[in-house]
Amino acid sequence: MPHKPSSRPEPEPRSAYPVLRSITTRWMDNDAYGHVNNVVYYSWFDTAVNAWLIESGVLDIQRSPTVGLVVETHCNYFVPLAFPQTVQVGLRVAQVGSSSVRYELAVFGKDALCAAKGHFVHVYVDAQSHRPAAIPSSLKTLLETLA
């Protein structure tokens, strides 16, 4: 069940996210303060969502007639992460509309609760014209399994 926003975000456990993807941190992910820079979390969100879509067979980045464009992303940070370590990115679907989807994501280090969590919104468009388009039925069916 999607998390309902509260006035103050709280970390959640892995069990709140039905899809988990492992990602290895890189040397360049650390910033001058010795922890993973905030911009890297957004890259992890993008990687987790699109890899799941590709592996599920609903996105072919070369041939899909409709593609999702990121129109909004947000992240709250609870504890720092640093290279070297493998993180897990948890994924769930919070809302599916006619042409958009809101994913909720969380990044886990070694702790039971997430180190960061946020959301990511795709709006689907025709790959050629970039005009809004309905979410393809096969994708909508997949998304609803995580909603």
C-alpha positions, 0 to 999 in steps of 0.5 A: 500500500502506498505511503500517505504523506505526513507532515514529516517524512519517516524512514520505512523498511524494505518490506514496504517496497515490493521491488528491490534493485541492488546498485553498487556505489562508485568512487565518484558517487562520494562528494567532498563531504565523504558521502554519496552526493544527493544527485546520485540518488536521483540517478538511482531512482531513474535506474531502478524504474527504467530497469524494472520496466525494461526487464518486465518487457514493457519498455524498449528504449529503441522501439517503444511508441510511447515513452515516459518523461520525468516531470517531477522527482523528490527525495528526503534523506535520513542517513548518509551512504558512502562508497564502497557499498551496495545499496538497494533501491525499493520501488512501488507504484503510488498512483496510475493515471491515464498518461502518468504514473507516480513511483515511490522509491527508497534507498537502503544501505545496511540498516533495516530502515531506508536511508532516503526515500522519495518519488518520481513521476513519469508522463507518457508521450508519443516517442515521435511527437512528444505529445501526451499519450495514454499509458499502453495497456500492457504497462498499465496492467504491470503498474497496477500490480504494484499499486 
